[in-house]
Amino acid sequence: MAQLPDAYPAKYWRKLEDGRIQCDLCPRLCKLYEGQRAFCFVRARHGDQIVSTTYGRSSGFCIDPVEKKGLNHFLPGTPALSFGTSGCNLGCKFCQNWDISKAREFDVLAERASPENIARAAQRFGCSSVAYTYNDPTIFHEYAVDTAIACRALGVKNIAVTAGYVCPEPRATFYRHMDAVNIDLKGFTDDFYHKVCYAHLQPVLDTLIYLKRETTVWLEITTLLIPGLNDSDEEIEKMTQWGVENLGSDVPWHFTTFHPDWRMRDIPATPRETLARARRIAMKNGVRYAFTGNIHDPAGQSTYCHNCRTLLIERNGYEITTWRLSPDGKCDNCAAACAGVFGPSPGAWGARRMPIAVSI
């Protein structure tokens, strides 16, 4: 039997009567014969079980501003130790991290690190959190959960940056160990998800509802707007109306710029006005904290009081230039609570990006 690199026993699978093994981690429910890999490429059949082939191996470690994880209301200004592995359980034609998420070679996994050493590195470098990002942490479930447990033991928070395409049982296990999440809601039609992402919309909506109604995980949403595909007024109207009706008004929503990449190099970058229009529609529909992203837009990236419109957190890129929240997270002007997870003062990490090495 051929050896797989770093084969680690995976959870969430079952044997089928026809001899195949079904992976029950995500809604793809990949059914595998011996030697086959799942759609994500990193979960594979090895004998009579499913294994993870990237446990303990990362595409690299970097300390980023937490805002770069799509979180404006979770410990603003603080550093997050960020890492991912390779592969992805979606097939987005517009992927902005395709060199990692679409990797079919393990050469991208240059760093080896145990969960405990990642947690200790976060503590040593003064990081408030560890972020599971770059590719989707759903597919490195076991590695992410073990790392999250080690982080919590040292008082370090856990952040997931994900498409939310996961089955109910592993979803409950995973988010039991997370403190914040940014869900990439890629569009609001199943046609878009099916044709552009090779997935389906409903499981993502189910994850959003689960997070908001069944957990205490801090939630923010990002939607990358692609000209002509998911940026119409009608779709943004329906999407943000659904969000307010099902998730409430306090979930921050980031509308970000598409740049031609991967298999969509023939579509132009998103115009600035598209992001501004989406933000206006979202706020009209009741989204209290709507942001623009991937462009320089201090007004569209700052936080305002939903009650009196006082500028609470002014941002210039990833730099916080104004802070008007009281230590308990209320507006300095009218005392209305600002939804989020805030410290008594903002962090001062700024826009720095610092690659680091984490030993085994």
N, C-alpha and C positions, 0 to 999 in steps of 0.2 A: 504494500500500500504506500503510495507516494506521501512523503512528509509535507505538511503545510507549515509555513513559517509561523512560529509562536501560536500554534493552535491552542485556544483556551476554551474550555467547555462553556457553551452558551446556554442561556435560558430560553424558554418560550418556544417550544417546538413539539411536534407530535408525529408518531409513525402512522402512515396510511396503509390501508389494506393492499394497495397495489405495489408496496415495497418502497415507495418514496417516503421522504421525511418532509413535513411541512413546517416552515418557519412561521411562527405566530407573533413575531415582533411587530411587524407593520402590516397595514392592510393589503399589501401585495400577496401575502400568504404564499411565498415561493415554495414550490414543491420540487424536491431535489433527489436525483439519483446519486449514487456514490461518485465522488469527484467533482460534482457540480457546485457552482457558486450561486448565491442569490443575486438578485438584480443589483444590490448595493455593492457586490463584489467581495466584501470583507467578511461576510458570514457564509460558511460553506459546510457541505456535508463531509464528514470525515468518519468513516465507519458507520456506526449506528447512532450518530449524534450530529447536532449542529455545533460548529465551533466558531469562535471569533478569531480572526487572523491578525488583528491589530492591537490586541490587549498589551498594554505596557509600551507601546510604540507610538510616537507622535511625529507629525510633520514639522514640529518646532514649537518653542515656547517664547512668548513675548508679553511684556507688560504694556497694556494699553489703557487709555482713559475709559472708564466704564461707559461713558456716552457713546464710544465707538461700538459698543455691543447693542446699540439701539435702546438704551435705557437712560432717559433724562430725569426720571424721578426716583431712582434707586441709588442712594448714597452718592449724589453728584460730586464730581471732582476727584473721586477716588480712583486708585489704580486697580486694574483687574489682571491677574495672571491668566493669559489666554492660550489655549491649545486645541488642536484637533488631531484627527488621524488621516485617513484617506477614504474615498468612496462616498456614496450617497444613495439614499433610497428613493430619490426623485431624479428625473432626467431632464431638468429645465434646460431648454435650448439657449437661454440667455444667461446661464450661470456666470456669476462674476468671480467665483473662486474655482473655476473649472480645473486649474492645474492641480488642485488638491482633491476636490470632490469627484472629479472624473478620472482620477489616477487609476491605472490598472497595473502599475508597477510599484513594488514596495520600496523603491529607491527614495521616494518622497518621505519615508518614515525614518528620518535621520537620527531622531532622539529617542532614547530609551529612558523610562522613568517609572518608578513604582508609584502607586497612589500616595503612599506615606511621604515619599520624597517631594512630590508635587505640593502637598500640603505644607511641608516644612519650608519649601522654597517660597511659597506665598507668604508665609509668616516672616521669613527672614528678610524678604524684600519689602515688607510693609504693605502688602496688598490686602485690601479689604475683602476681596473675593477672588474666586477662580471661575473663569468662563469657559464653557465647553462650546466651541465655536469653529469657524473656518469651514469644516464640513459639518454634517448633521450629527449631533451626539446620540440621536436615536439609535444609530447603527453601531456605536461603541458603548452600548448600554451598560455592560458589566464593568468596563473600565471607568466610565463616568460615575456610576453609582459608588463603586469602591473608593474612588477619589473624593467624592462628595462626603462620604462617611468620615474619611480621614481628615478632610478640611473642617468639618463641623466639630470634630474632637479638639481642634486647635482654635476654634472661634472664627474661622474663615467662612464667609458666605459662598453660596454656589449659584451660578448663573447659567442658564441654558439659552443658546441662540439656535433656533430650530424651525423647521417647517411644520412641526406638529403632526406629522403623518405617522401615527403610532396606534397600536391596538389598545383596548381598554386596560387589560391586566398589566402589561409592562408600563403603560402610561401612569397608572396609580403608583407602582413601585418607584419609577423614576422621579416623579414630582414630589414624592414623600421626602426626598433628599435635596430638593431645590428651594432656593429662596426668591429667585426672580427669573423671569423668562421673557424673551422677545420672540413672538411667533411671527413668522414671515407668511402673511396672508397674501398669496401671490396674485389673486384676482377674485372675482366673485361669480364666475360661471363655471359649470363643470366642463363646458366645451373648452375653455382656456386651459384648465388643469389637465384635461385629457390630451389635447393636441400639443400643448407647449411644455407641459411638465411630466407627461406620462403618469398621471395620478388622478385623483378625484377630490372634489371640493369638500364633500360632506364630512369625511373623517377629520379634516382640519377644523371645521366649524364645531364638531363634537369636542375636540380638544380644547378649543377656546371656551366653550360653555363649561366643560369640566373644570378647567382651571379657575374660572371666575366663581362658579357656584359651589364647588366641592373642595377647594383648597384655599390656603392663605398665601400662596405664591404670588408675588407682585408681578403683574402682567402688563406688557406693552406690546404694540403691534407695529409691524413695518409692512408697507406695500410699495414695491418697486413699480413705478408707472412706465409702461412701455408704449410709445406712440402707436396708435392704431390697434392695439391689442387689448388693453385693459384700462384705458385712460378716458373713456367717455364719461360725460356728465351722468348719464343714466346709470352706468355701473357703479360709479363712485357714490351716487345718491343711494342706491339700493344697499351697497356694502356698508356705508356708514350708518344708515338707518337701522340695518340689521344689528350692527355693533351696539348702538345705543339701546335698542330694544332688548337685546339679549345679554349684554355685558355691562350696561350702565354707561354713564357719561364720563366716569373718571379714568377710564383706560386710555393712556396716551397713545396717539396714533402718528406714526412717522410715514410721510410720503417722500420717497427717495427717487433720485435720478438714475435712469438706465443709461449705461454706456455700452456701445456695440462690443460684443464679446462672444466667445465660444461659437455657437452656430447661428448667431443673430448679428452678424457684422454688417448686414445690409440695411439695418434699421437705424435711423439717426438717434442721437442722444435726446433725452427728454427736455423740452423747452422749460425754462424757468417758470413761465406763466402757467404751465400745466400743474406744477407743484403748488403754486399759489392758488390756483382755481380749486384743486382738490382740498387744500386746507380750508378755503372759504366754505366749500360745500359741507365738509365735516363739521365745522363749527356751527354752521346754520342748522345742521341736524342734531346738534346737542353734544358733540364731542368737545369737552372742555379744554383738552390739551392736545392740539393738533400741531404737528411740526413738519418742516421741510428738511430734506437731508441730501447729502452728497453735493451740495452747492454751498457757496458762501452767502448766507442769508441770516444775519443776526436777528432780525425781527421775527422771521419764521422759525427760528430755532430757540427762541427764548420762551420762558414760562411766565404766564400772566395770571393774576388772580381771577378765578371764574366769577367772582362776585363784584369786585370793584374795578377790575382790569388794571390794577397796579402791576408794574413790571416787577416780578418776584425774583426770577433768575435770568439774568442777561448772559447770553453766550455769544462768543465770537469764535466760531469753529468749536474746538473742544476746550476753549478757555472760558472760565466763569469770570465775568467782569463786574457783575452786580449781584448782591444777595440780600433780599429783603424778606426772609423768612425768620420767624422767631424760633428759638430753640426747640419748640414743640411742633414746628412745621406749619405755623399759621401766618397769614398775611400780616405784615407789619402795619398796614394801613387800616384794615377793617376786621382783622382777627378771624377771617374765614379760613377754614382748614384747607390746605393744599394736599391733594391726594398723592401719596407716595411714601417712600421709606427714606427719611432724612436724618442726618446726624445734627447735632447742635450747631454745626457750622460746616461749610462745604470743604471738600478736600482741595488740595493744591497741586494735584498731579499735572494738570494742564494737558497739552497736546502731545506730550512725549510718547514715543514708541521705543521700547527698550527690549531688544531680543536678549534672552538669557539662556544659560545652559542649566539643565536640571539633571543631576546624576542619578543613577539607579538607586 
